[in-house]
Amino acid sequence: MALLTPALATVLALFIYPMLRSVAGAFAEGDRGDAYAHFGKAIELYSGDMVFTLLIVSGSTLAIGALALTIAGYLTLGNTPWAVAALRWLYRWPLFIPFVVAAQCMRTFLAKNGILNNTLDTVGLIDVANASGLLDWRGIVIAFVWKQAPFAALLVAGAMASLDRSMIDAARNLGASRFRILYDILLPQVRPTLVVALVLSFVTMMSVLSVPLMISGHSPTMLTVDMAFRINSYGDYGTANALGVISYLFTAVAAWAYLRHGIREGSAR
């Protein structure tokens, strides 16, 4: 207990207590004495942003899963030693970059006259004068996937590395392609790890403010931006807390789906 106390106190002070304050503030009586007034206002003003947030985060999560599985699969099944070594060295770099730095880098990279368009113009693929930037929902997805895919790939690659390679060798001896080995042999065994990585990525992306704020400054936007706007512009903590509770519910659904999946797999065993 002495070893657990500092960590537990940190969680209680920095996560549990603010969450309880947020929930209490969301259900506080509004100007009309209605405990649900803040939720009604949040839904009335930001229902479109709620849908936008779910679409962005869900789409980014699927892309992260596909990219992480591809990276981990090549690290496990790749036949070119130098390519495997280079990929193993390169793919982890975004792990060490904060979201705010990633957002600023993407602003420079994806702008109309940014690095991407200028590079494509240099090689003759586009005319930068007629090009358009990607500083909209596409830029948000690119930033999320670039930042979170290495985290998921690291977990999945570790799970694949711990598997018995005799199954892989046997499949290769029978003529199975790398695609078949990855999706028919490796994926079923690492699926629990992949689901954990995707749930954690989903929750992380739901809480990020810097990426949507810096990359796409127009409507629709994500709920984190709406929360900051309600507080900074109007001091409206009630509506901001209601939006926070709605975000909690979105992430709770993802966590519930993961727990239900884990319970089913445990029962099957």
C-alpha positions in Angstrom: 0.0 0.0 0.0 2.9 2.4 0.7 4.1 1.9 -2.9 0.6 2.3 -4.4 -0.3 5.4 -2.4 1.6 8.1 -4.5 0.3 6.7 -7.8 -3.3 6.4 -6.4 -3.2 9.9 -5.0 -2.0 11.3 -8.4 -4.9 9.5 -10.2 -7.4 10.8 -7.6 -6.1 14.4 -7.7 -5.5 14.8 -11.4 -8.2 12.6 -13.0 -11.0 11.3 -10.7 -11.6 14.6 -8.8 -11.7 16.8 -11.9 -14.0 14.2 -13.6 -16.4 14.3 -10.6 -16.3 18.1 -10.6 -17.0 18.1 -14.3 -20.0 15.8 -14.0 -21.4 17.8 -11.1 -21.0 21.0 -13.0 -22.8 19.5 -16.0 -25.8 18.7 -13.9 -25.9 21.9 -12.0 -29.1 23.9 -12.3 -29.0 26.5 -15.1 -30.7 29.8 -15.2 -34.1 28.2 -15.5 -33.6 25.8 -12.6 -33.3 22.8 -14.9 -30.6 20.3 -14.1 -30.5 19.2 -17.8 -30.4 22.7 -19.2 -26.6 22.5 -20.0 -27.0 19.3 -21.9 -29.9 20.7 -23.9 -27.8 23.8 -24.8 -24.9 21.6 -25.7 -27.0 19.4 -28.0 -28.7 22.4 -29.6 -25.5 24.2 -30.4 -23.0 21.4 -31.0 -24.9 18.3 -32.2 -23.2 18.6 -35.6 -19.8 18.8 -33.9 -20.6 15.7 -31.9 -21.2 13.7 -35.1 -18.1 15.3 -36.7 -16.0 14.3 -33.7 -17.3 10.7 -33.8 -16.6 10.4 -37.5 -13.1 11.8 -37.3 -12.1 9.8 -34.3 -13.7 6.5 -35.5 -12.2 6.9 -39.0 -8.8 7.7 -37.6 -9.0 4.7 -35.3 -9.7 2.4 -38.3 -6.8 3.9 -40.2 -4.5 3.5 -37.2 -5.5 -0.2 -36.9 -4.8 -0.9 -40.6 -1.5 1.0 -40.6 -0.3 -0.5 -37.3 -1.1 -4.0 -38.5 0.7 -3.4 -41.7 3.8 -2.1 -40.0 3.8 -4.9 -37.4 3.2 -7.5 -40.1 6.2 -6.3 -42.1 8.4 -6.2 -39.1 7.5 -9.8 -38.4 7.3 -11.2 -41.9 9.7 -8.9 -43.9 12.4 -10.7 -45.9 14.6 -7.6 -46.5 16.8 -7.1 -43.4 17.8 -3.5 -44.2 14.2 -2.5 -44.9 13.0 -4.1 -41.6 15.8 -2.4 -39.7 15.0 1.0 -41.3 11.3 0.7 -40.6 11.9 -0.4 -37.0 14.0 2.7 -36.5 11.8 5.2 -38.3 8.2 4.3 -37.3 8.7 5.1 -33.6 9.7 8.7 -33.9 6.2 10.2 -33.7 5.9 8.6 -30.2 8.3 11.2 -28.8 6.6 14.2 -30.4 3.8 16.0 -28.4 0.4 16.6 -30.1 0.9 20.3 -30.1 4.2 20.0 -32.0 2.7 17.5 -34.4 -0.1 19.9 -35.1 2.3 22.7 -35.9 4.3 20.5 -38.1 1.2 19.4 -40.0 0.3 23.1 -40.5 3.6 23.6 -42.2 3.4 20.3 -44.1 -0.2 20.4 -45.3 -0.8 24.1 -46.1 -1.6 25.3 -49.6 2.0 26.5 -50.0 3.4 23.9 -47.5 6.1 21.4 -47.8 3.9 18.7 -49.4 2.5 20.8 -52.2 5.9 22.4 -52.9 7.5 19.0 -53.1 4.9 17.7 -55.5 5.2 20.8 -57.6 9.0 20.4 -57.7 8.7 16.9 -59.1 6.0 18.0 -61.6 3.0 16.2 -60.2 0.9 19.3 -59.5 0.9 23.0 -60.0 1.1 24.6 -56.6 -0.7 27.7 -57.9 -3.8 25.6 -58.5 -3.4 23.3 -55.5 -5.4 23.4 -52.3 -4.2 22.6 -48.8 -5.3 19.9 -46.5 -5.9 22.0 -43.4 -9.4 20.7 -42.8 -10.8 17.4 -41.6 -8.3 15.5 -43.7 -5.4 17.2 -42.0 -6.9 16.3 -38.6 -7.1 12.6 -39.6 -3.6 12.7 -41.0 -2.2 14.2 -37.8 -4.0 11.7 -35.6 -3.0 8.7 -37.7 0.6 9.8 -38.0 0.9 10.4 -34.2 -1.0 7.3 -32.9 -0.1 4.6 -35.4 3.4 4.1 -34.0 1.9 3.5 -30.5 -0.5 0.8 -31.8 2.2 -0.7 -34.0 4.6 -1.0 -31.1 2.0 -3.0 -29.1 1.0 -5.2 -32.0 4.6 -5.8 -33.1 5.5 -6.8 -29.6 2.6 -9.3 -29.5 3.6 -10.7 -32.9 7.2 -11.1 -31.8 6.1 -13.2 -28.8 4.3 -15.8 -31.0 5.7 -19.2 -31.9 7.4 -18.7 -35.3 7.0 -22.4 -36.1 3.4 -21.6 -37.3 4.8 -18.9 -39.6 7.5 -21.2 -41.0 5.0 -24.0 -41.6 2.6 -21.7 -43.4 5.5 -20.5 -45.6 6.5 -24.1 -46.4 2.9 -24.7 -47.5 3.1 -21.8 -49.9 1.0 -19.2 -48.0 1.6 -15.6 -48.9 2.6 -13.0 -46.4 -0.9 -11.5 -46.6 -2.5 -14.9 -45.8 -0.1 -15.4 -42.9 -0.8 -12.0 -41.5 -4.6 -12.1 -41.7 -5.2 -15.8 -41.1 -2.6 -16.7 -38.6 -1.1 -13.6 -36.9 -4.2 -11.3 -36.7 -6.4 -13.8 -34.8 -3.7 -14.2 -32.1 -2.9 -10.6 -31.6 -6.5 -9.3 -31.9 -6.8 -8.6 -28.2 -3.7 -6.5 -28.2 -4.8 -4.6 -31.3 -8.2 -3.9 -29.7 -6.5 -2.5 -26.6 -4.3 -0.3 -28.7 -7.3 1.0 -30.7 -9.4 1.7 -27.6 -6.5 3.7 -26.0 -5.9 5.6 -29.2 -9.7 6.4 -29.5 -9.7 7.8 -25.9 -6.5 9.8 -26.5 -7.8 11.4 -29.7 -11.1 12.3 -28.0 -9.1 14.4 -25.5 -6.8 16.3 -27.9 -7.3 20.0 -28.3 -4.3 21.2 -30.2 -4.7 19.2 -33.4 -8.2 20.4 -34.4 -7.6 23.9 -33.0 -4.4 24.5 -35.0 -5.2 22.5 -38.2 -8.8 23.3 -38.8 -10.1 26.5 -37.4 -13.6 26.5 -39.0 -16.8 24.7 -38.3 -17.6 21.8 -37.9 -14.9 21.1 -35.3 -14.3 18.7 -32.5 -15.8 18.8 -29.0 -12.5 19.8 -27.3 -12.5 23.0 -29.3 -16.1 23.7 -28.4 -15.3 23.2 -24.7 -12.4 25.6 -24.8 -14.5 28.1 -26.7 -17.4 28.0 -24.2 -15.0 28.6 -21.3 -12.6 31.2 -22.9 -15.3 33.3 -24.7 -18.3 33.0 -22.4 -17.1 31.6 -19.1 -19.8 29.0 -19.6 -18.5 26.1 -17.6 -21.9 24.4 -17.4 -22.1 23.8 -21.2 -18.4 22.9 -21.4 -18.9 20.4 -18.6 -21.9 18.9 -20.4 -19.8 18.5 -23.6 -17.2 16.8 -21.4 -19.7 14.4 -20.0 -20.9 13.6 -23.5 -17.2 12.9 -24.5 -17.0 10.6 -21.4 -20.0 8.7 -22.7 -18.4 8.3 -26.2 -15.2 6.9 -24.7 -17.2 4.7 -22.2 -18.9 3.0 -25.1 -15.5 2.2 -26.6 -14.3 0.8 -23.3 -17.5 -1.2 -22.8 -17.1 -2.7 -26.3 -13.6 -3.7 -25.4 -14.6 -5.2 -22.0 -17.4 -7.1 -23.6 -15.1 -8.5 -26.2 -12.6 -9.6 -23.6 -15.3 -11.2 -21.5 -16.5 -13.2 -24.5 -13.0 -14.4 -25.3 -12.4 -15.3 -21.7 -15.6 -17.3 -21.6 -14.8 -19.1 -24.8 -11.5 -20.3 -23.3 
